[in-house]
Amino acid sequence: MLEIGAGKGSITQELAKHCRNVIAVENDPQLVELLELTIRGLTNVELIAGDIRDLELLAYPYKVFANIPYSLTAAIVTKLTSSPRSPITTHLVVQTEAACKFMGVPRESLYAVLLKPWFRVGITHSFDRWDFSPAPCVDSVLLRIDKREKPLLVPLAQTLYRDFVVYCFINGRSLYATLKRLLGPKAMEAVVATFQIPRAVTPSAVEFEIWLCLFSEFIQHGSRSARELIAGSERRLKKEQARLPKEYHVYMHRRDAA
């Protein structure tokens, strides 16, 4: 079991009672000193001082349990789900809005559509605010992310799928116009007839299962120029986000969860 942000070690001690091996990661030097005292005598606990965002993930099968800083939720989920060394199962205490964003509830989000081909996402527990000390000013849940044993897309399609979805979500045109440009008028007529895609539809209004079908249509009918058009869309988005101030990411996070 990998614990991220072990803090003072209260969860670490409980995990040690039920897990064969626990690796506790903590970045705060003062808390690391406290943890060293807390886990003294626990032979199945290893302490790593460092930021999980900068560390190599484990090379063997493992699970994650963590009560993480809410401000780092997106960065930590991205770290855990974008690596070939992703955990089998992840349990994270997160803000309810963030959990809904990753689940695509009540409407799909870009993050959810990118996540779901490789992971199942759900809520296993809703906390009362007074379960925490001090009590937070937001609602919290236990988010569970399970790695699919059999992904819904083959590895070779991963980059193309992610570029396709990102391009469709962030393109200034309507989704209908974007798909028509990528698929061509004739193929788009068939898509509209099969999936009932209205002209005014937004990306978040399209269910994940339909996104898989749309991607399949793109594989079949997308031209070489269309593939060149979307190539690198996710990479460019990440570069743009890296240049934006933290306040913008908070705004976008809340907007996508709405």
N, C-alpha and C positions, 0 to 999 in steps of 0.2 A: 504494500500500500504506500502510495506517495501522498504525503500531506503537504499542501502548499500554504505558506503563511502560518506556521505552527504557533506563533505568538508565545503565550506563556506556558503552553503545553497541556492544557486541560483536555483537548480533543486527542492529543498525542497519546496521553495515558490510557484513554478509553480504547483507542485503536490498537494499542499494544496488547490489550487483554484478548482481542479477537483475531488479530492478524499474525501470521507467522513472522513477517518482517515489515517494519515501518521505516520509511525514509522521510524524515521531517525537514522541510526546507524553510528557512527563515532569513530575511534580508536585514532586519534591524539588529545592529551589533549589541544593543542593550538586551534585547529579547533573546538573542543567541546565548548570552551569558546566563540568563535565567533558565533557558531550556537545558543548558548543560547540567544545571543543578537538578532540574525536574526529572530528567530522564536517567540520572545516575542510578545505576543498578538495573536498568531495563536493557537486557542483553539483546533484545530483538529490535532495538531502535537505533537508527543511524541519523546523525544530525549533519545537515549540509548548510553552511552559511553562504547565502547568495540569493540573487534575484532569479526566479524561475524563468523569466523571459530571456535570460542570458545563458542558461544552463542547458546542457545536452539532456534530452529525455532518455529514459531507460531503454536499453537495447533488448530487454526480455519482457515477457507479458507482465502487466501490472495494472492496478486500478488507482484512482485518485479520489481523495476526499479532502475538501477544503472549505474553510470559511474565509473568503478572500475579501480584500478591500473592493467595494463596489466600483470604485473609479477604474479598477484594473480588469473588470470582468471581461470586456471585449478582447483585450490584449491576451489574457490568459486562455480564454476559450479558443482564440485563434491559434495560440501556441500549441495547445493540446490537440486540436483537430486538423491542423495543416501539416503536421509532421508525419512521416512514414512510421514513426515510433509512437503513434497515438495510443493512449490507454484503452484497455478493453471496455471499461466502464468508468465514468466520471460522475461524482456527486459534488455539486457546488452550492453553497448558500449564496443566493443572489437576490437582487431586487426583483420584485414581481414583474415590473415592466421589461426588464432585460430578459427574463425567462420567456415572456410572451414573444419577444422579438426573435429569439432563437427558435421557438416553436412555430412561428408564423401564425400566431393567434392574436386577434380574430381575423387578421388579413396577413397574407404572406409578406415577408420582408426579404430584401436582397440577401441578408445573412442566412435566413432559413432556407431559401431556395438553393443557396450554395452548399449548405450543410447536409441537407437531407439525403442526397444520394449515397452518402457514406456513413451516416449516423442516424439513430433514432433519438428523438428528444422529447422529454416529458417532465412533468412535475410530480414528485413523489410525496411531498409534504408541504403544507402551508404553515408558517410560523405565526405565533402571536408576537406582537412587538415587545411584549414584556418577557418573552423568552430570552431576550438579550439584555445585557447590562454594560453600558447604558442602553436604554431603549431607543432604537432608530426612529427617524421621522418618516420612514417609508415601510411598505409591506415587503416581507421577505419569504422566499420559498426555497425548497431543496430541489435543484434542477438536476435531472439525470440525463446523461448523454451516453448512449451505448453504441459502440462501433459495430456496424453491420458485418456479420460473418461473410456475407456475399454482397458486395456493393451493387447498386442498381445500374452503375455504368462501369465499363471496362477502364483500366488505368490509362490506356492510350487516349481516351476521350475526355479525360479530366480537364486538361488545360482548355481545350476547345469549348467544352460545356461552360466552364467558369467565365471565359471571355464572352460567350454568347449571352449568358444571363446578365452579366454586368453591363454589356452594351445595351441590351434591351431595357434595363432598369434606369440607366443614367442618360440615355439618349434624349435629346430635347423634344423629339417628335412624340406623337402618340404611339402606344404600343402597336396599334393596327398599322400605322404608317411605317414603323420600324420593321415589323415582320414582313410587310409587303416589299420593302426595299431589299431585305435579306433573302426572301424566298422567291420573289418574282410574282407578277400578277396572277398567273395561272395557278401556281401552287397555293397562293394565298386564298383564292376562291375555294379551293378544296378544304383548306384549313378552316375557313369561316363556316363552311357548310357542316364540317365534321364536329368542330369544337364550339360552335356558336360564339365566336369572338366578335363582340360588337365594336363599332368604330371608336367609341369613346372609352373603351376599357383601359384601365391603368394596370401596370405590372403587378401591383400588390393584390389586385382583384382576381388574378389568375391562380388557381390552385396548383400546388406543387406537381401533382400527377399530370396536369396539362402541360406544365413546363417540360417535363420529360418527353411528352409527345411532340411538343413544338421543336425541341432539340432534335428529335428523330427526323422530323420533317426537314430541318435545316441540313442535317447530314445527307439526306437524300437529294434535296433540291437546291441547297445553297451553292452558288457559283464560286469559282476560285476568287473572284474579286470580292465577293461577300465575306469569304473567310479572311482575306487580307484586310478587309475593313474592320472586322472585330478583333483581329489579332492584337494581343497586348492590352486589351481593355482593362483587365483586372490589375495588371502591373501599373498602368497609368493611373488608375484610381488610387492605388495604394501610395504612389508617389505624391499625388495631390493631397491626400489625407495627411501624409507625413508633414506637409508644409503648413497645414492649417492649425490655428490655435486650439488649445484644449477645449475652450468654451464651445467651439463649433461642433466638435465631436459629441459633446454632451447634448447639444441641441439636436443633432442628427439622430442620436441614439433614442432620444425621447420621441422625436417625430416618427421614426420607424416603428416604435412600439405602440404608437397611438392607433 
